């Protein structure tokens, strides 16, 4: 039983550290996920093929 408690304590500590690390990340870029390099390349090839 003591080993189980230590294992659970370690697991909770890992989740707490991961939560704090993601909460404190400084992500200033606000992207909506639609303007990616792949989408831009696809748009460029469409306009080049159509001659616009």
C-alpha positions as CSV (number, residue, x, y, z in Angstrom):
1,X,0.0,0.0,0.0
2,X,2.9,2.3,0.8
3,X,4.3,1.8,-2.7
4,X,1.0,2.6,-4.3
5,X,0.8,5.9,-2.4
6,X,4.3,6.9,-3.5
7,X,3.5,6.0,-7.1
8,X,0.3,8.1,-7.0
9,X,2.2,11.0,-5.4
10,X,4.8,10.9,-8.1
11,X,2.2,10.7,-10.8
12,X,0.3,13.7,-9.4
13,X,3.5,15.7,-9.1
14,X,4.3,15.0,-12.8
15,X,0.8,16.2,-13.8
16,X,1.1,19.3,-11.6
17,X,4.5,20.3,-13.1
18,X,3.2,19.7,-16.6
19,X,0.1,21.8,-15.9
20,X,2.2,24.6,-14.5
21,X,4.6,24.5,-17.4
22,X,1.9,24.7,-20.0
23,X,0.1,27.4,-18.1
24,X,3.2,29.5,-17.9
25,X,4.2,29.2,-21.5
26,X,4.5,32.5,-23.3
27,X,2.7,31.9,-26.6
28,X,2.0,35.3,-28.1
29,X,1.2,34.0,-31.6
30,X,-2.5,33.9,-32.0
31,X,-3.2,31.6,-35.0
32,X,-6.5,30.0,-35.9
33,X,-4.8,27.0,-37.6
34,X,-6.2,27.8,-41.1
35,X,-3.3,29.9,-42.3
36,X,-0.6,27.3,-42.5
37,X,2.3,27.0,-44.9
38,X,0.6,24.0,-46.6
39,X,-2.6,26.0,-47.2
40,X,-0.6,28.9,-48.5
41,X,1.2,26.7,-51.0
42,X,-2.1,25.2,-52.1
43,X,-3.6,28.6,-52.7
44,X,-0.5,29.7,-54.7
45,X,-0.6,26.7,-57.0
46,X,-4.3,27.3,-57.7
47,X,-3.7,30.9,-58.8
48,X,-0.6,30.0,-60.9
49,X,-2.5,27.3,-62.7
50,X,-5.5,29.5,-63.4
51,X,-3.3,32.4,-64.6
52,X,-4.8,34.9,-62.2
